[in-house]
Amino acid sequence: MDPKTCTITPDRGRCAHHTPSFPSSPRHTRPDESAGEGSYQKANAAGNAVALGARRNNIQKESTVRISRNLVIMLGALAIGALWFEPAWADKLSDAINAMPQGTGAGQIDPNAPAGFLGIPGAPHVSPVLSFLWAIWVGWIFSTVGAFGGVMAGVGHMTVFGLGGYAKSLGKNTPLNKIVTDSIKASNQWLVGTSGLISSFNYYRMGRLVLPLAVALGAGSIIGAWASAYFTAGKVSFSSYQGYFGLFVLVLGLYLFWETSPAGQAHKKKAKEAAKAFEEAVKKQKSGEKIDESAIGVKVKAFTMSRCVFTFSGVEFSFNPILPVVGGIVISAIAAFLGVGGGFLLVPFLTSISELPMYLAAGTSALAVLVSMITSIITLVSKGTPLDWTLIGTELVGIVIGSIIGPRTSKYFSDTLLKRIFIVLALYVGIDYVLRGFFNYRIFG
């Protein structure tokens, strides 16, 4: 057969009528074949990116499950520890009740009256429906405004449920007055701590928690919260507690007012830009687009006793771990004494002293608040502070529900408008509590 009439198959370079191969020569790919290989390479790269993203998601899920398990264990241990000290509570509470004069008048205990808060005869009976709805409200505030949640928890226990007025009626220097005051404080801390737990978990999943800084701050929080609870348990009357709580609320109101001012809004501008850049990077990563890994979340580069270095969105930051330890001691001591989270003190401390970006301060402070509240609760319990488990259990369910509802409904409300409403509430509550606590004077009633 004439070689000129032979056809060459494009796949192997052989003659269609002869089995012998042509001499080997450099292969020339056709345009359509090159395009096919390019498409294959792109598809292969995209597949690899998707697989890599899936592996990262699996790792993140495993990490989330592990953290959830550890948190459940921690809360279980806290509950077991609380039950361990329950006999001591009963003895201390019983002795305080027996030390009160019996009768039906003010400052007296009527043994025949129905049991109310903490099982005390004649004490207020808190409606489960009211406590549940109020806890939802507090949880919603925690997840939207944040700093005012602890205040509303305290207002609920002291004013809405009537526990503050009852404690004051028992007499300023009676042991029962101080026991009820410590129980109110511990009840606040359960709600604040639960909010800190939920926030810490969510911020960690979003890569917005600087763990070494939170650990350093938490170490200081343990010392400060323990010292505050240990040295004040059973020693502070409700009137004094209410007065100091009012001072705190006034300062918080001024802080919220500053946040809504042009200076406060300008201070948050960089935080919003960083948040937007971070979220865009996460979206690109999930879609399979190749990005710089340093642009995702917090990456710790070095940690020593004198300096910690980390990056966020490719920008390097550093801090001296001694500073957050000292700051944690002071701030947690104040927060534990008042039974509030202290987030409004922690956030400016982290952004100014530790030079932490605002976008990371909220998550890092949430973990410190959690550590502080757990430490304070354990210390108060070990000192014989009783707790009303029915009330706390109902409120914890409400806090969780409110924290879930908050992020889904906050988009319908102006953040500035909400804060201005709470500023008015803070000024009123702060002034009212200061006058009631320190001067025994009511603005209304």
CORCORUR-V535199 format. One record per backbone hydrogen bond with DSSP energy under -0.5 kcal/mol. CO is the residue of the C=O (numbers start at 1). NH is the residue of the N-H. If there is no record, write none. Layout:
# CORCORUR-V535199
CO	NH
CO	NH
This chain:
# CORCORUR-V535199
2	5
2	6
3	6
7	9
7	16
9	13
13	22
14	9
20	15
27	29
30	34
31	35
32	36
33	37
34	38
35	39
36	40
37	41
38	42
39	43
40	44
41	45
42	46
43	47
44	48
45	49
46	50
47	51
48	52
49	53
50	54
51	55
52	56
53	57
54	58
55	59
56	60
57	61
58	62
59	63
60	64
61	65
62	66
63	67
64	68
65	69
66	70
67	71
68	72
69	73
70	74
71	75
72	76
73	77
74	78
75	79
76	80
77	81
78	82
79	83
80	84
81	85
83	86
85	88
85	89
86	90
87	91
88	92
89	93
90	94
91	95
92	96
93	97
94	98
95	99
97	100
101	109
105	108
108	110
109	103
109	111
110	113
114	122
116	119
117	120
120	116
120	123
124	117
124	126
127	131
128	132
129	133
130	134
131	135
132	136
133	137
134	138
135	139
136	140
137	141
138	142
139	143
140	144
141	144
141	145
141	146
145	147
146	149
148	152
149	153
150	154
151	155
152	156
153	157
154	158
155	159
155	160
156	161
157	163
158	164
158	165
162	166
163	167
164	168
165	169
166	170
167	170
168	171
171	174
174	178
175	179
176	180
177	181
178	182
179	183
180	184
181	185
182	186
183	187
184	188
185	189
186	190
187	191
188	192
189	193
190	194
191	195
192	196
193	197
194	198
195	199
196	200
197	201
198	202
199	203
200	204
201	205
202	206
203	208
204	207
209	211
210	214
211	215
212	216
213	217
214	218
215	219
216	220
217	221
218	222
219	223
220	224
221	225
222	226
223	227
224	228
225	229
226	230
227	231
228	232
229	233
232	235
232	236
235	237
237	241
238	242
239	243
240	244
241	245
242	246
243	247
244	248
245	249
246	250
247	251
248	252
249	253
250	254
251	255
252	256
253	257
254	258
255	259
256	260
257	261
258	261
258	264
261	265
262	266
263	267
264	268
266	269
266	270
268	272
269	273
270	274
271	275
272	276
273	277
274	278
275	279
276	280
277	281
278	282
279	283
280	284
281	285
282	286
283	287
284	289
285	288
292	295
293	296
294	314
295	297
297	313
298	300
299	301
299	311
302	309
307	304
308	319
309	301
309	302
310	317
311	299
312	315
315	312
317	310
319	308
319	321
320	323
320	324
321	325
322	326
323	327
324	328
325	329
326	330
327	331
328	332
329	333
330	334
331	335
332	336
333	337
334	338
335	339
335	340
342	345
342	346
343	347
344	348
345	349
346	350
347	351
348	352
349	353
349	354
350	356
357	360
357	361
358	362
360	364
361	365
362	366
363	367
364	368
365	369
366	370
367	371
368	372
369	373
370	374
371	375
372	376
373	377
374	378
375	379
376	380
377	381
378	382
379	383
380	385
381	384
384	386
387	389
388	392
389	393
390	394
391	395
392	396
393	397
394	398
395	399
396	400
397	401
398	402
399	403
400	404
401	405
402	406
403	407
404	408
405	408
405	409
406	409
406	410
409	412
410	413
414	418
415	419
416	420
417	421
418	422
419	423
420	424
421	425
422	426
423	427
424	428
425	429
426	430
427	431
428	432
429	433
430	434
431	435
432	436
433	437
434	438
434	439
435	439
435	441
436	440
